[in-house]
Amino acid sequence: MSTDNPFDLTGRTALVTGGNQGLGQAFALGLARAGARVAISGRRTEANEAAAAEAAEAGIELVTIAADITDDDQVTSMTEQARDAFGGRIDILVNNAGTCYHAPSFEVTDSQWADVFDLNVRALWKCSLSVGALMREQGAGSIVNIGSMSGLIVNRPQWQPAYNASKAAVHHLTKSLAVEWAPYGIRVNAVAPGYVKTAMAPVDDPQFYRHWIEDAPQQRAALPEEIAPSVVFLASDASSFITGSILVADGGYSAV
């Protein structure tokens, strides 16, 4: 553990799934600014390259890996590519990739339910196993899962039962892996963001503003870069005695 600056990630390596946009992109940049070498994965090569080019303008180098993490073979390939790019180690895994459908329960299709759980839970599980096996060999590692306050509350006015259930599953899987993998030197935690202003979250839409913003004690949504430091904290030695925790970053939404 670094006693000078426990938040410093110099010399560490990180892999961020879904790191080519929104929160994932902010997490990748936050980790890199803390000193880590970072790889991002995403399904779309063009989006990966665009995110890397944007980072390069800020003097940050990102390794890009095209992968559909709902495919087990591609998860294995992603892990191997990141490992090889970093000289044999992956110190940090951020399981960020996810999806959501807004629909009342009676209108949710089996396909939608399966899509949500396939990416939000099963793919996260498979990525954790794949990278976790390498971390076990290393004797150390930090996994940060991206949950959601939706795993703690029921969102309004939109209904999203599959997403809510999937994020509750992520939270408990986080705890399960943390307890089981502690003897291997692997810490597993999660960040549970509230409403964040991204292209995927229309926080300024009048139909949502009443419940999304006015019900929040801070009366606003977060910016992606406000959530990134929580990921850096859980990835770093600053949280060396923290595992199995769900760090809620929701502006107080779930407290009321």
Helices and strands as residue ranges (DSSP letters): E 13-17, H 22-33, E 37-42, H 45-57, E 62-66, H 72-85, E 92-95, G 105-107, H 110-117, I 118-123, H 124-138, E 141-146, G 149-151, H 161-181, G 182-184, E 186-193, H 206-212, H 224-235, G 237-239, E 246-249, G 253-255
